[in-house]
Amino acid sequence: MNSSDATYCVDERGFFGRYGGVYVPEILKPNTDALSACYRQIIESEAFQHEYHSLLRDYVGRPSPLWLSPSLSRRYGRRVYLKREDLNHTGAHKINNALGQILLARAMGKTRIIAETGAGQHGLATATVCALFDMPCTVYMGQVDIARQQPNVAKMRLLGADVRAVESGNQTLKDAVNEALRDWCSHPSETFYLMGSAVGPHPYPDLVERLQAVISKEICAQLLEKEGREYPDMAVACLGGGSNAAGTFHRFLNEKSVRLVCAEADGLGIVGKSAATIIRGCDGILHGARTIVMQDEDGQITEPYSISAGLDYPGVGPLHAHLAQSGRAEMVAVTDGEALAAAYELNRSEGILPAIESAHALGALGKLAWKQEQVVVVTLSGRGDKDIETYLKHCSKYINQ
Ligand SMILES: *Cc1c(COP(=O)(O)O)cnc(C)c1O
């Protein structure tokens, strides 16, 4: 398929081009079918939209600002705007999705929430909305991630969540997703699986994109006010599972004048020490969907590596696999060192400490072949408070120079 006849909406079978679908055990099929049958109708209803947008405004603090970054604009000779998802309640874009999904769970009569988390940002957002809606919450998290993300684990427990350590596999995000899927198989009728990114079986990738689309909608309104036009020339986001990128790109997918750029985490920049799934991976099936995955010659999923726990995932959402395969979006590999340098620079020049995930999107700016773009929007998906230890550990290389 070439990009001229590509469409970027999910089809009735749950595919984006050749990616997506529902590859789940028989026992889960009734659950994904039930969700597929009702999600559009519920989230498009007036009652849902009213409650969702009231919560985004009064609880999350939206709209998030669109900040014209003086230092990045100077450096690149363009007007570079930062979409400040870091200023949301709980510190990242994850809360947009968690609020929408818990409203959906309640509308479907579900009484128990489960989730998986890597860096803990999605677990924190889920535990937060479960406190707000008084629902029991179980969060699966790899033992290795529990050890390296203590502040978020403590916050989840204070919020009343049951954080369960996963000791299978490499004890990171992939294994936590497996465990959450297993839980869903054992308690299919009362449990809602609150998925943290634009991944998993249909309809999750489409559902999560729709709930994060508020990012794109606000960018259009804010650019209209500041630039007199709704569309930027380029939109840039970091790519883990793909939720902040999907939310950033949503309105621009069919607007070919907008260049779309995804920053993948390339870790140490070598095979085996990278999490740049699309750049280094190939077609496979992971967590209920056909997508691009990191795997060995036997089709075994290989362990990704990135300094950023939120991008350290061996798969990617099917929309993004399709955007890459059809040529609609470009993928840029950004190493740990490039992301760290970009984070220090923004912090020192503007007093904004980005999440290490978001710093990859900033790092991509320095690696692009620039064309005529004048107005650029970079999504700052989260704040760096959770990454203080990582930043301090590496800071001698970057400060006082
Ligand atoms: C989880 C997370 C990401 C990666 O997830 P996506 O679904 O790709 O957006 C990026 N940035 C932050 C701050 C996160 O918490």
The ligand as a MOL file (V3000), in Angstrom:
LIG
                    3D

  0  0  0     0  0            999 V3000
M  V30 BEGIN CTAB
M  V30 COUNTS 15 15 0 0 0
M  V30 BEGIN ATOM
M  V30 1 C 4.0720 5.9980 29.4480 0
M  V30 2 C 4.7750 7.1920 28.9810 0
M  V30 3 C 5.2310 7.3140 27.6560 0
M  V30 4 C 5.1430 6.2030 26.6380 0
M  V30 5 O 3.8620 5.7450 26.3570 0
M  V30 6 P 3.0850 6.1030 25.0300 0
M  V30 7 O 1.8760 5.2310 25.1230 0
M  V30 8 O 3.9500 5.7770 23.8690 0
M  V30 9 O 2.7220 7.5460 25.0850 0
M  V30 10 C 5.8210 8.4980 27.2630 0
M  V30 11 N 5.9870 9.5160 28.1290 0
M  V30 12 C 5.5760 9.4360 29.4120 0
M  V30 13 C 5.8080 10.6030 30.3140 0
M  V30 14 C 4.9500 8.2850 29.8770 0
M  V30 15 O 4.5450 8.2110 31.1550 0
M  V30 END ATOM
M  V30 BEGIN BOND
M  V30 1 1 1 2
M  V30 2 1 2 3
M  V30 3 2 2 14
M  V30 4 1 3 4
M  V30 5 2 3 10
M  V30 6 1 4 5
M  V30 7 1 5 6
M  V30 8 2 6 7
M  V30 9 1 6 8
M  V30 10 1 6 9
M  V30 11 1 10 11
M  V30 12 2 11 12
M  V30 13 1 12 13
M  V30 14 1 12 14
M  V30 15 1 14 15
M  V30 END BOND
M  V30 END CTAB
M  END
